[in-house]
Amino acid sequence: PCGVSEDGYVAYYYSKDATMGVRPAICIKLNSLNSSSATYNIAFNKNASSANGSMSTSKFYVDSSQKLPENSFTRKGHHFTGWATEPNGKVKYKNKASVKNLTSKNLTVTLYAVWEPNAYQVQFVANCNNYTGTMKKQSFTYTKSKKLASNKFKRKGYTFKGWAKSKDGKVVYKNKQSVKNITNDHNTTVTLYAKWTPNTYKIRFDKSSTNAGGLLMGDIVCDYGKKYNLPENTYTRKNYHFIGWAETKDGKVKYKDGEKISNLTSADNKTVTLYAVWEKDYCKVEFYPNIADSSGTMDSIRVNFDEKIKLPENKFTKPGYHFIGWATSRNGKVVYKNKAEFSKTLKKSIETQKLYAKWEKNILLTFGRYRKRKKRCFM
């Protein structure tokens, strides 16, 4: 040979005779003279009925190292790990591995795709602000069933209903439900969101007295987290008036009539009883000095419908005057003496009786010609 051209051909020369000189006889591709010109075939099998895609049979040269073509098969929920030499074999060649002499000249060898189920994780989100408890991520493998971890989150006034795939989504999985193939992707994390239902409770209204009557008040149903106006009281009791609702039979007023309430209990399906609080009908007695430039003060008093009391001693004073009793009007006559007994027949649950102080001027007496004065004062 005289040399190799750029396109890989080698030129061979020979001389026919002296007169014709030397001339090229043939040009042959260099590779065709190599022993590796012998070939074999490699076929690729997706090795799963659920796998998709196709790969053409590739030609390889004997005694020559060549890279396997990149795998183009796909399989839902699985990832390709390499090639085996038999359907149930282990990986012998990685993707695009360099191989040599997988079989003899002119034969075809088949490589089988090896698949592994995808691995993924599930993380759990409480999906609310006020909660307690924590939950770790949970590992899953595609094609394998596994129970979701038991919910560890707690939310006051709410009941856990299950898991959704989005914050505002509907329940897809119940607590501890056995699940499979939540995602097809490998090495990914799926988020499940807790879904909550507000607890429901009833409010019951008790008359709190066997002597009470009036229209029956039915239960009302409430959802935790919502506000409600208490219904107007319809119970009645002779000589008593309603002042509100207590949480115990003998308790103090906690809620006024018609008051807006919420979250009386956080328990589900519980009945909360509110008890009517009754107060005796009474008369409020107010005291007025009923004269200018007086001094002293007197607090009002309360006299129940069934009481008789002594009026408190007068505390008002006025220089030059003495107190003689109480009138029921500014210009009226004395009806009650100081510290007199007082009672009132009521026409309404609460009445007010105003008492006005009545005064007389003190008398100045003079005795004898010496104009000696003697003063008498009446209080």
Buried (B, 14 or more C-beta within 10 A) or exposed (E): EEEEEEEEBBBEEEEEEEEEEEEEEEEEEEEEEEEBBEEBBBEBBBBBEEBEEEBEEBEBBBEBEBEBEEBEBBBEBBBBBBBBBEEEEEBBBEBEEEBEBBBEEEEEBBBBBBBBBBBBBBEBBBBEEEBEEEBEEBEBBBEEEBEBBEBBBEBEBBBBBBBBBEEEEEBBBBBEEEBEBBBEBBEEEBBBBBBBBBBBBBBEBBBBBEEBEEEEBEEBEBBBBEEBEBEEBEBBBEBBBBBBBBBEEEEEBBBEBEEEBEBBBBEBEEEBBBBBBBBBBBBBBEBBBBBEEBEEEBEEBEBBBEEEBEBBEBBBBBEEBBBBBBBEEEEEEBBBEBEEEBEBEBEEBEBEBBBBBBBEEBEEEEEEEEEEEEEEEEE
